[in-house]
């Protein structure tokens, strides 16, 4: 991490104190986490105060941490069975739960400062409530409008104060939030042309889900922090 | 006097000036736009979700299909994000090749934009002229990767293979005379670098040609000057990048400000507009054509003198060559593991951005240490630009909507992802 970024990180920590927590990074990027109650205050300061000057919001995206760090095929020793590519189709999952894990949904903001030529990332977890909800930053950065609509569409995260929170990428009348980790990759419905009704209709999806390459996590000592040389990107 | 009633009009999604599948719902009073509501997502393929279910390398091909007129630039951001997480060093020669092809891609993109934008607002000739030059650049794609568009040429650690020593030639056919054939193959006798060099020598003349048709053309100016004006403050507020930001007079180019690969060794200028209207953005992009040409020339000179490896020598990430694989057990194992399982990327998150022809194209990867990305987010410049559509067309005439769509350089592959 370069000196300029360390200075910026120190300034942010000094200015916001308890409101932000720094997240360590393996590739010299500056990430801070903040609570959703402090989001607007922190974001406004980051944009308006001369020390920070993050006048551009490059990206807003949702992240679903449901199966973070879990693999589909643990092979610590030799196995005689192999990996079955077929996947059993579960029922359609609509999140009826009252509460989520507090660290399930996050909204990630990528900020850019043109005057200081710096980037940083701000992450907010949405907490336990269902539906997940955070304050909208559209008033601070107008460019957030569509990015927040996208996060709403794909993850079902609500943005309080957004002027026009509609679906954006999915079809008119789409049900569910497709980028959630519990939403099947082949979807729930497919369209086809019905001869009798003489129109296009929806029906339950007929393709069978498959896992072509299982998700595996390997321990690799080359990447462990104590063995790696100090990396000053 | 009769009362003018405001009404709602639907534009697209199947409309030649919508540059793909854009549906615009326009509120119009007379012929003046009150509000525009773009409906996007008709080309949504959930690229990001698909990438989450595949090993890292298998998604490179998807990147080509995002902004399908600047394929290699998309790949570039994606492989850069992976390299950032892996900590892989890219050989110098590969960096030069990448810079060269990024600039070839920029010319490809801007030619497509110039042709289509011209066609939209009444300059039919441009389309034909631009496609003539595009064809040569497509051939360089083909020579290096085997395909004209979806190259999958950049790989984490470098590029797939070195530049070829020969160029594919036109074949004899009964529709071409011998003389014609010789003419067409004249630049193709040498290596790929010779072919690109002959292009760079010819190309500034072509740009002059485009400019004689448009720059001082009265009709062109009537359609573009003072249309879709964006102030620098608004451009920043709305998250604009690339020529859209520079057209408004903000001097910001990642190639200069946050140089990646070998851009810090390149000599080139950043054109900046003054008024932030469609005409200024046109001038900016045309000048970028010339600057890209300069960069390509510098890369050719370096690449001629400096042979070397084009991909990292790390078989945990980069597959060994076929020859090695056939007679070395270790290489065979690496090969097998890489093509069945892929490689695991250490836990962490990275955001890599390139100065894509359309603006800042960023890839944000969250990895939990698996062989597939946990979350991949594509920051498409066109998405931010299109979100400002309503603001840009308000108060303009219906015909100017087409000029604004053109000037935003919208491609739905990346907007809808």
Interface residues (C-beta under 8 A of the other chain):
Chain A: X25 X26 X27 X29 X31 X55 X56 X57 X58 X59 X61 X63 X64 X68 X69 X71 X108 X110 X114 X117 X119 X121 X141 X142 X143 X144 X145 X146 X147 X150 X167 X168 X169 X170 X171 X178 X179 X185 X211 X212 X213 X215 X216 X217 X218 X220 X222 X223 X228 X231
Chain B: X40 X41 X44 X46 X48 X49 X50 X53 X54 X55 X58 X84 X85 X87 X234 X236 X237 X238 X239 X240 X241 X250 X252 X257 X258 X316 X340 X341 X342 X344 X346 X347 X348 X349 X350 X351 X353 X360 X362 X364 X366 X368 X369 X370 X371 X372 X374 X375 X377 X379 X383 X384 X386 X387 X388 X416 X417
